[in-house]
């Protein structure tokens, strides 16, 4: 059982209903399962209570009382004694077999756990939520002190543990019936699963038998059935044990999970009394009589339900009310994150030491954010959101290669499936509307209005206008009341910002954008005319089909000319409305394009960094309460719209009652080609381009992505922090086509060796590759060598400036130069080559036949190495330009390099801003290089070299007699002096 349970804070009730698939006798899609303890001595006690004393096979060393029939029982017949032994062996085997199958079921992991992160057993990673003892009075009229703020700031009163729920009450009576209630996401199902696991492992010795029921399963059982038959039907291997269930004082615990799915009637007129476990009755009658203590009165019962259904059980039948308060203590939240994120294997592949350090850093940052930012603590009040936070962090930090199905939208969609799969809002309502469909319609509208008005805080008036403005019937008001009591706190929570205590915000900021996107894609954003038109179109369409059949028959008997005209008129309106529906799809595509390419959001961080900041916070001083807040950003909204349209997410939403047809998705994608791709052809800033690439990944439409990527000939992602996830997204999106990329700019992107490995297929297709300022050392140079030696490499311009390449890296790059056939420009400016690195490159340079320009500036080269490179360059067939400025070259070396002539030597060495008695044609290029790289260079060394440039300029100016040349010298001198002045003032 160590791997029996999945680590998450709220599992779907659907997982309860899968149990029968692993057990014999299961017929439907839902199940009831029975557990027996595997505690030494418990099995004997179990058998002793359900079997006649004469039939118990005792282990050696045990004695038992024969009840006055000692002589008669002491000498049983050999045949009866053998039968008793066989029967006891059968019972024991049945219990062991049941435990084995139950363990196998608990080991079954949901797809969400296997896909989005490591799965852990419930024993390894579990934090019990806070359970508070309650009463019917508090349920009917909640105390104002029970707000989230108060529960987070002070310890919860009347806390009770799961093991103490059945202790005696205030009057000294033994509690038999317990109602455990909580809103969606508080962890009811997980808590019950943990309770069963604890009992199986001997940590709940109060009970000798635990029998969990899924109320969703019972709600679909319409044929009368007895209690014993119900259990044995689900567990055939217990068919010999169950008949003895009511024949002894066995300590039994019944678990009724999800009582809100049953419509119970405790009136005698509605449900008759029944005390016989063998009598077939409706399943709801079994539950009612168990709670009445009329059926198996000695049995204990624990019921889990949502708050709206608590009142379905009369208070006189309840011994204890207990509310699951989630992680109302932030220390519980920290403990959960510590256990979840620190587990071995959480970081996937890679160095154990580095991944362990990153895990510890994540936990520390998250802990600090919980302490200083109450809003995320309020979100993690619900254990479900703790799971979402951990899963999102795993996606952001530990994703090395992105599977096609793993997207951020997929995480949120799966999160909703974990909490709302199979859930209806109110089982007593005839509409039987799914909970998620109601949320998409009501909460999605509020979310969309907030996105459009750039608003994240909502007042009570905003909620009333959004939720109650269309309430016209008693049924609608009842549904709203159920939503407020059961689901509201899952999506909306009080704002913790000073001055906004009476407003509400979405529990997780990204959830607002997801629900707004779902609201739009589902087509809920309609005007009154559109809604009436749709309903009228459906009615006329149905009527026209019937009328058309009648008219076709009449026209054969009475050939009247006006009948075909009337027949066509009936079809006009539905056809016209279908065209209007097409306009709606265009509007969705237009909304997506407008939100995706908003110019006011162009220079924000990319969306992945925004999500990271929302979870881990931003390091630095906190904002003053009086300081004006930044404008709200909703850049995830259009990305979620695209992600929801992917086939996989549509399939999951279909299970939740939110249907998006294939035709609608196809028409929206078709309309997007006119808007999204056209707007993407305009130049986008790096962070916005990263968002666009992430949108294409989320959309999961390979044909659409390929067409969009073909229009991108240059990809500039400079200064974007390229995490392994972003590198994987870039590789996946660019991998949809095979076209050559003119330029890929990854300057200052925090690349490392693993990043180059992920991007390798993309780098092969890039003609100009910018990798400056990435701390790429010798290990990375090994990847670059393999890249340049690859037969499909088309890289012609490679820039590695300001990377610690060193001598070892130079050796690898020299090997690449010798075998490469595409490279024409190579920049190794400021790469710590030294003389030995330059010598190695010079040795292999002769084997290269294509290089045209080589930059070895600012590498501490002396005369020997510089002249050696130049001598090789003279003999090179194509190399005509070598950059050697900002090196340690003596006056003699300078004179030797000054004497080079392009027409005579075939190579030009760029060392100074002068060329003899004239200004060098490349002086502006050299100063531009200095200007761009100055923030990353040693200012004192740059000042010394600029002073040397100035001396050389003044010396050459004095040697020339041409006024035109003197003017040119003065102009360049002024630029150098201006740069020196700014450098000394610290303004450059």
N, C-alpha and C positions, 0 to 999 in steps of 0.2 A: 504493500500500500504506500510505500515511500514516494512513488511517482503517480499516485492515484488521482490527485486533484490538480486542477490547473490553478495557477496563481493569478487571481484577479478579484476585484472587489465586488463584482455583482455579475453573476452568470445568468444566462437566459433560462427562463423556465422551460424553454424548448429542450434544454439538455436533460431535464428530468424525464422528458417524454421519449427520449431515445433509448432508455434503459431496456425496454422489452426486446430491442433488436439483438441484444447480447444474451438474452435469456430464453429458454425454451418456452413455448406456449404463447409468445407474444403474437398478437394478430393485427392490432391497429397501429396507429402512429403514436400512441401514448401508453403509459405503463404505470403500474404500481409495483414497488419492490419491497422485499422483506430482508432484514438484516438479522444475524445472530452473532453474539459475541464470541470471540475466540480467546477468552480469558481462562487460564487454568483454573479448574474447579467450577466455572460458570456453566459449562455444558452439562456437568453432572447435576448441578442444581436445577438446570432447565429440564433435564429428563426426569429428575425426581419429582418435579411438580406436575408434569403433564402425563406421566405414566403411572399405572398402578404400582404400588410398592413391591408387589410380588414379581413384577416384570423388570425391575431395575437391575442391571448388571453392575455390581460394585467393583471397583478396583481393589486389589489386595490391600489389606491393612485397614479396610473400612468396615463399619458395622452399622446396621440400621434397625430401627424399631419396627416390629411386625404387627403392632396394634392388637395384641391379645390373641393372635393366631400363630404363635410361635411354633407349636408342634406341627401344625398342619402345613406351615410354610417352610419348615426346616427341611422337609424331605419331599420336594416336588418330584414329579415324574421326570425321567430323563428326556422325554420328548418335549415336555413343556419348558424345561430349563433350556434346552437347545433352541426352542422357538424364541424365548426371551433374549437369548444372546444374539440371535440373528436380527431381532427387531431393534435392539439397542445399537448394534453395528450399523444398521440401515439409517437410524435417526442421526447418529454421529456423522456418517458419511454425507447425509443430506445437508447438514449444517455446514460442513467443510466445503462441500461443492458450492453451496450458496455463497459462502464467503469468497471463494475463489472467483466466482462469476461477478460478484459485486465489486471485487477489487479490479477485475478486468474492465468493468464499466467506468469506474472512477479514473482508471488510467487513460481512458479515451479523452484526447485533447481536442478542443475546438479549433477550427481552422484559424481563428483570429490569433490564438496563442502561438501556433506553429509558424505563422506567417510573419508576425510583427515582432517577435522577440522570443527569448528563451522561455521555456515552460518549466515551471517548478511544481513540486508536490505541495499540497496544502499544508502538510506538516512542516515543510522547509520554509515557506514564506506565507505566513498568515498572521494578521494582526486583528484581534477581536475588536469590533466596533463597540462604542459605549452603548450600554443598554440601561434605560432609565425606567424605573417602576412608575406606572401611570395609573389613571383611574378613568371611569366613564365620564366623570364631571370634567376632567381636563380635556378629554376628547371632544366633548360637546362644546366646551368653551375654553380654548387654549389660553394659557396664562401669557400675559404680555412679556413676562420675564424670559420666555422660552425663545427669544429671537436668536438668530445666528450670532449676532454681535455678542450677546451676553454669554452664550454657550462657549464661544471661542475665548472669552476673556476671563471666565471664572469656571471652576469645576462644576460639573453637572451634579445636582443633588439626587439623592435616592438611586444611586447607581447599583445595579444588581448584575451578577454574573450568570452565565448560561447554566451553570451547575446548580445555582440556588433558586432557579425559577419555581421549583416544586417544593420549596420549604414550607413550613407551616405559616399561615397568615397571622394577622394581628390578633385574631380570636383563638389561635391555637389549633385551627383546623388544617388538615393536610390539603394542600392545593392539588387539584386533579386536572383542571382545565386552565391552560395558559394561552392568551392571545398575544402574539408577538407581531406588532405592526410597524410599518415604516413606509415612507414615500419611495418612489422609484429611485433606485441607485444607492440606497443605504446599506445594502448587503444582506438582505433577508435570505435569499437562496444560498449564498455562500456560507452564511452562518449555520444554516441547517445542514448543509453538506459537511461542514467541519464537525458539527455535533454527531453526525452519523459516523464519521471517520474516528472521532474520539471514542465513541462507544465500541466500535469494532476493535480498537486497540486497547480496550480495557480502561479508558480514562473517564468512563461514565458508568460506574458500577451500580448506580441506583437502579438501573433497569436491566432486566435479563433478556428482554426482547424488544426490538425497535421495529416498527412497521411504518414506513413513510408512504403517503399517498400523494399523487399529483391531482389536485382538484381540477386542473384542465382536462386530464384524462377522464376523471369521473363525470365531468360535465358532458362528455360525448358518449357516455354509456347510458342508453335509453331503456334497454331491456332489464326487467327485474332480475336481481342476482343476490345471493346470500353473501354475507361477509366472508365466510370460509371459502366459498366458491370463488369469490373475487380474488382472494389471495392466491389460492392454489392454481387458478387460471393463469396467473402471471408467472408463477414459480412452480412448475410441475415437479421439480425435485423436492419440494416441501409438502407434497400432497399427503404424505403419511404423518406429518407433524402438525399441520394446521387443524385437523379435526379435533385435536386435544386442546385447542386454544382456550376454550372456556371451561375446561374441566378441572381447573386448579386455580390457586391464588398466585398465578404467575405475574410478575411485575412487568407489565407491558406498557410501552409508550407508542402511541399513534401520532404520526406527524402528518398534518394536513397542510400542504404547501400551496399557497395561492387561493385562499378561500373566496376571493372576489370573483372567481370564475363560476361559482355555484350559486344558484338561486334557491336559498333555503327558506322553508316555511315552518316555523316552530309552533304554529297553531295546530291543535289536535284535529281540527277540521281539514287542515292542509296536509299534515303528515301524521299518520296513525302511530300509536305506540308499538314497539317491536323489541322484544328482549331475546329473541331466538337467533343466534348467529347462523342458523341453517335455513332460515326463512327467506325466500327471494323477495326483495323489495327494491324500489328504485335506489340508485346510488345516493341520491340526496337524502333519502330516508335513513340510510345507514349512518351518514354523517350526523344528521339531526339527533338520532337516538343515541349515538355515541356521546354527543355533547350533553344530551339530557341525563346521561348516566343511567339510562334505562337498558342500554345494551352494553354488556361488559362494564358494570359500574366500577370495578376496581381498577380499570385501565386508566392511565394518564394520557392526556392529549395536549399537544402543542399545535396551535394554529398560526400560520403566517398569512398576513393579508395587508392590503393597502388601507390607509386611514378611512377612506369612504365606505368600506365594507365592514368596519368593526361593529357597527350598530346592527348588522344582520343577526348577530348572536345576542339574545337577551342577556342582560348583565347578571341575572341570577344564575346563569350557567357558567359564569367565568370566575375563576378563583384568583386570577392575577392578570393584569394588563401590563405589558412591557413594550416600550417604544425603542426602536433601534435609532440611536441618534448619530450614527456614522462616526467619523473621526472628529468629534467636537473638541478634542484636545490636540493641539498642534504637535505635541510630542508623539502621538500615535501616527500622525502623518509622516513625521521625520523617520520614525521607526520603519514604517512601510517602505519609504523610499530607500532607506539604508539597506534593508533586506533585499529589496527587489533589484536595485541597481548595482549592488555589490556582489551579486551571485557570480560564481565562476561561469564563464561562457556568455555572459551578458554582452560583452564587447565583441563577440565573434572571433574572427581570425586575427592574427597579429601577435606582436610581442606581448608576453604576459606582463612584464614589468610596466611597459608603456600603457597598455590597456588598463591595468590596475590603477595606475596613477590618474588616468583620465576618468575612471569611474569614481575615484575618491574626490576628484575635483568637481565633478558634476554634483555629487551628493552634498558637498560643502556649499557650492553656489546655490543649490536649491534650498538648502537649510537656511542660509542667510536671507534669501528672498522670502521664505515663509515667515521669518521673524520680523522683517521690516515692511512687508507688503501684505496687508490683511486680505486683499482681494483674492489672491491665489489661495490663501488659507481658507477663505470662505468657499472657494470652489472645491478644494480637497476635503472639505467637510463631508462630502459624499465620496465614499470609497471608490465608486465607479470612476470618478474623475481622477483619482490617484492612478488608476490603471491607465487612463488616457494620457496622463502626463508622462508616465514611464514609457509607454509605447511610443509617444511622439519623440521623446528624448532618444530612445533606441533608434528610431528612424533617422533622426538628425545626426547622431554621432557615431553609430556603429554599423551603418549601412555601407558595405564595401562595393557591392554590385546590386543594382536595383532590378529585381525581377519585374517582368512586365505588369504583373498584377499588383505590385506594391506601390501605392500612391498615398499621398496625404488624404485625398478625398476618400480613398478606400479605408483608411484608418477610422475616419469619422463615421463613415457609413457602417462599418463593421461594429464600431462602438455602439451605435444606435441599435443594431441588430442584437447585440449582446444584452441590451436592456429592454428592448421592446418587441422582440420576436414573438409573434403569436398573441400579443397583448391587444385586447379590445378595451376601449375606454370604460364602458359600462355594460356588463353582461345583461343587465335588466332592460336596457334600451333596445327597442325593436330594430333600430338601424344597424346595430352591431358594428359601428364604425371602428376601424382600427385606431389604436392610440396614436401611432405615428402619422397617420393621415390627418387626424384632428390637429396634431401639433404643427404639421406642415401648413395647414390651412390657417390656423389662428396665430400661433407664435411666429410662423413664417411671415405673415403679414406685418407684424410688429417689427420683425428683424429687417424686412425690406424697407419699410418706411424709415427706419433708423439709418440704414445705409444710404438711402437717397438724400436724407437731410443731414448726413454726416454726424450722426448722433448715437451715443452709446448708453446714455442714462435716460430712464423713462420714469415719469411720474405716475401716480395712481390714476390721474385723469387720462394720461396716454393709454394706460392699460384698459380703462373702461371704454374709451372711444374705439379702441381696436377690437376688444373682445365682445362688448355688449351692444354695440350699435346695431348689429344685425339680428339680435336675439328677439324672436317674435313668438315662439311657442314655449310651452312648459317643458317639453323634451329638450330643447336647446339650452334652456336655463339649467336643467338638471345636469346635462353633460358638462356645462361650464363649471358647475359646482364641484363635480367629480374631478375635473381637470385641476381646479385650484387646490384641492386638498391632496391629490395624489401625485401630480406631475409638475405643477408650477415651479416648485423649488428645484427641480432637476435642471431647468433651463434658465430661470431667473432668480437672482439673489439680491438682497439689499446691498446698495453701494456703500463701501467702507471709506470713501474719501470724505475728509472734513467738509461740512457744509452741504453734503449730498446724502445724508443719512436716510432721508425719506424717499429716495428714488431707488430704482432697480436697474441692474445691469445683467447682461448675460453671464452665466457662470464662467464660461471660458470665452474670451473675445472672439475667437475664430468660430465658435458655434453660431454667433449671430450671422456671420457671413455665410456659413453653410446653410442655415435655415432660410436665409434670404434667397440664396441661389436655388434651393429646392423649391421654394414658393414660386419663383419665376419659371423654372423649367417645367414644373408640373402644370403650368398654365393657369394658376390661381389668380394671377394679376390680370383681371378682366374688368372692363367697365360694366355698368348695369345693362347697357344695350347689347354688349357681347354675350352676357350671361343669358338674357332673355332670348336673344337670337339663337343661341345654341339649343336651349330647351325647345323653342318653337320649331327649330329645324328638325330636331329629333322626332317631335310629335308629327309634323307634316310628313317627314320621311317615312315613318311607319304607316301613317294613314294612306299615303300615296301608293304604297306597295299593294295594299288591299284594294284600293279603288282602281288601280291599274289593271288588276286581274279581272275585276267586274267589267270595266270598260272594254277590255279586250274580248270578253265573251259577248257583250252586247253588240259590239261593232261587227261581229260575224253574223249575228241574226238581223240586226237593224243597221245597215251601213249608212251612218250619218257622218257628214263631213266634219262636224264640229268636235267629234269625240277625240280624234288624234290631237287636235289643238288643246283640248282640255287636259288630255293625258300629259302633254309636254309642259303645260302651265304648272301642273302639280310638282314637277321636278325642278322648276326654276329656283325656288327658294333654297332647297338643300344644296344645289350646285353653287348658288351664290354664296351661301354661308361657308361652303368648303373653301372657296377662294378667300374669304375673310380669314379663315383659319390659317391659310398659307401666309397671309399678312402677319398674323400673330407670330408665326415662326420667324419671319423676317425681323420682327420687332425684338424677339429674344436674341437673335444673332447681333442685331444693332446694339442692344443694351450691353451685350458681352464685349463687343469691340470698343464701345465708348468707355466702359469702365476699365478695360485692359490697358488702354493707351491714353489715360488722362495725363495731360502735361503737368498738372500741379503735383503729380506723384512721381515725376520722372527722377528726381534726385533723392528719393528715400532709399533706405536699405532694401535689399531684396526681401521677398516675403519669407524665405526660410530663416533669415536672420531676424526678422520681425517676430516670428513665432518663438525662436530661441530666446529673444529678449523678454517676451511676455511670460515665459516660464521661469527662466533663470534670473530675470531682472537685468538691469544695467548697472555695472560697477561705477561707483563715483558718488558724489554728494547728492542727497535727495533734493527734489524740487521743493522750494518754499511754498507753503499753502497759498500765499497771495500772488504767486507768480502765474502768469497767464499760461494755460496748458497749450501744448502743441495741437494742431489740427488733427482730427481723427483720420486715420488711414484705413481704407477698405480694399486693399489690393488683392486680398484672397477671394473676394466675392466673385469676380469673373473666372478665376481659376477653378473655384468650386463648381461653377456652372458647367465648365467644360468637363471636369472630372465626373460629375453626376451623369453626364451623357454617355460615359463609357459603358460598354456592354456589361461588364462585371458589376458595376455599381447599380445599374438599372435592374439587374437580376436580384440583387439583395434588396433593393427598395421595393421590388414587386412582392417579396416575401413580407414586407412591412405594410403592405396595402397601398403603396404609392407607385402607381403604374405609369411608366413612360414608354409609349409604343415605339417600335423600331422605325416606323414610318416618320414619326415626329422627330426622332433623333437624326434620321437621314436628311430630312428637310432642313433642320436647323444647321447641320454641318454643311449642307449645300449653300445655304444663305450666308454662312460664315466666310466662305471663300471670297465673297464679294466685298466683305468688310474687313475681317481680321487680317487676311493675307495682304490685302492692298495697303492697309495702314502699317503693317510691319515692315514694308519696303522702305519706309522713311527711316532715317537714322535714329536709333534708340540709344540712350545712355546705357552704360554697362549694366547697372543694377536692373534697369527696366528690360534689357535684353535677356538677362537671366530669368526674370519673371516670365517673359514670353516663352523661353525654352521650357521652363517648368510647367507652364500652361499646356504646351504641346505634349509633354510627358503625361500630365494628368488626363488629358483628353483621350489618350489611348486609341487614336485613330491613325493607323500607319499611313494610309493613303493621303489623308489630309496633311499629316506631319511632313511627309516626303515632299509634297508640293510646296509647303511653307518653307522648308529648309532649302530647297533649290533656289529660292529667291534671295537667300542670304549668302552673298559671295564673301563678305568680310564679317568676322565675328569678333567684336571688341568687348572683352570681359575684364579689362584692366581694373585692378583694385577691388574686384569682387573676391571675397574670402571663399576660395574654392575648396570646400570640404569634400571628403570622399563621396558624400551624397550628391553634391552638385556636379562633381566630375562624372559620376555615374549617370546622372540625368543628361549631361551634355553628350556623353558617349552614346547613350541610348537614342537620343533624339537625332543626333548627327548620323547615327548608324542606319537610319531609314533610307538613306540615299548613298550613292557612290561617287558623287560629283566632287571635283577638286575645289578646295576652299582657297580663295586668293590670299586671305590673311586671317590669322588667329592670334589675337593679342591677349596673352595671359600674364602681363606684367603685374608684379606685386600682388599675386593671388595666393600666397601661402602654399605653393605647390611643394610636394616632396616626392620621394621615389615612388611611393604607392600611387600618388596622383598621376604621375607619368605612365605608370603601368596601366591604370584604368583608361587613360586617354590615348593609349598607344594607337589603336585603329584610326582615331580621328587625326592624330598628329601626322600619320603617314600621308594624308591627303592634303596637307596644308603647304602652300608654296612659301608664304612668309610666316615665320613662327617666332613670336616674341615671348621670351621666358625670363626677362630681366627681373631682378629684385625678388628672387624666390628662395634664397638660401639653398640652392641646389649644389650639393657637394659631389664627392667622387662616386658615391653610390648612384646618384641620379645620372652622372655622366655615363655610367654603364648602360643605363636605359637609353640614353641619347645615342650612344655608340650603336646599340642594336637597331635603333630607329634609322640612323643614317646608312647603315649597311644593309637594310632591308631592300629587297628587290623592287618593292612597290613604293618606295619613298620618293616623294616629289618635292621635298623641302629644298628651296633654293636660297632662302634668306633666313639665317638662324642668328638670333640675338640672345646671348647669355650674359650680358653685362651685369656687374654687381652681384655675382654669385660666387661663393667660396669654392671655386673649382680646384685650385691648388695643383701641385705637381702630379699627383695621382690622377686627378681628373684630366689633366693635360695629356697624359699618356693614353688614356682611353679615347679622348677626342682626336688625338693624332692618328690612332688606328682607324678611326672612322673616316678621317680625311683621306687616308690612303686608299680606301676602298669605295668611297662615295662617288656617285656619278651625277648628282643633281645640284649640289651646293655651289653657289657662286659668291655669296656674301656671308662672312662669319665674323661676329663681334664677340670678342673676349675681353672687352674693356673692364678694368678693375675686377679681375677674377683671381688675384693672388697667384699668378703663374710663377713669377720669379725667373731668374736666368735658366734654371734647369727645365722649367716647363716650356719656355720659349725654345730652348735647344731641341727638346723632344719634338715639338711641332715642326721646327725647321727640318729635322731629319726625315719626317714622313711627308713633308710638303712636296718633295720632288715627285712622289708617286701619284699626286693628284693632278688632274689635267683640266679641271673646270673652274677652280676658285678664281675669282676676279678681285675681291677686296677682303683684306684681313685687318681687324682692329685689335691691336695689342697694347693700347694706351693704358696708362696708370697701372702698370704691373711690376714696378720696381726693376725694370730691365737696365742693365749697364751696357757699356759700349760693346763688349764682346758679343752678348746675346743679340743686341739690336743689329749690329753689322752682319752677324751670321744669318739672321732672318732676311736681311736685305740682299745678301749675296745669293741666297737660294731664290729669292723673288726675281732677281735679274734673269735667272735661267728658266723661270717658270713660263709656260706657254701662254697662260691667260692672266695671271696675277699682275695687276698694274698699279695697285694702291695698297700701301701698308701704313696704318696709323700707329705712331710711336710717341705721341705727346704725353706729357706728365710722367715721364720715366727718368731714371737717374743716369742721364747721358752727360758725359764730360764735354768740355769745349772742343777737344779734338774730335770726339765723336760727332758733335754737331757740325763741325766743318766738313767732315767726311760725308755726312748725310746731306748737307747743303749742296755738295758738289754733284749730287745725282741729277741727271737730266732724263726726262721722259723719252725724248727722241733718240738718245744715245743708249741709256741703260734699260729702257722698257719698263721702268717702275718709278713710282713717285712715293717718297716717304713723307708723311705728314707729321712733322715734329714741332714746327713753329708756325706763327701767324705770318711769317715772311718767306719769301722765295728769292734769295739774293738781295737785290736792291729794289725789290717790288713786294707788294702785299700778296700773300698767298691767295689763290683763288678759293681756298677752302677755309679761310679765316672765320667766316660766319658759321660754318658747320662745326668747327672746333669749339667756338664760344657757346653755341647752342647746346652742344653735348655737355659742356661744363655747367651751363645754366640748369639743365634738366636734372643732372645728377648731383648737384651741390648738396641737397639735403641728406644724401647718403654717403658723402665723402668727408674726409678729414679737412675741416676748414683751414687749419693752419698750413697743411701741406698745399692745399689749393692756393692759399694766399702767396706762398713762396713761388709756386709755378707761375702765377699770374704776374708777380713782380719780375720774374725772368722774362716773360713774354713782353712786358713793358720795356725792359732794358733793351731787348733785341729789336723792338720796333723803333725805339729812339735812335739806336745805333744805325740801323738801316736807313732811317729817314735822313740822318746827317750825311750819309754816303751818296744819296741821289741828288741830282741837280734838277730833275724834272718837277715843275710846280704841281702838275697833275698827280704825280706819285706822292709828293709831300702831302697833298690834300688827303689822299687816300690813307696815308700813314696816320695823319692827325685824327681822322675819323675813327680808325680802329683803336688808336690810343685812347680816345675819349670813351669808347665802349669798355675797354679794359679798366680804365680808371673808375668808371661808374660802377663796374662790378666789384672792384676792390673796396670802394667806399661803402657800398651796401654790405659787403662782407664784414668790414670792420664795425659797422653800426649794428650788425645782427639783424638786418631787415631783408636779407636775401633768402 
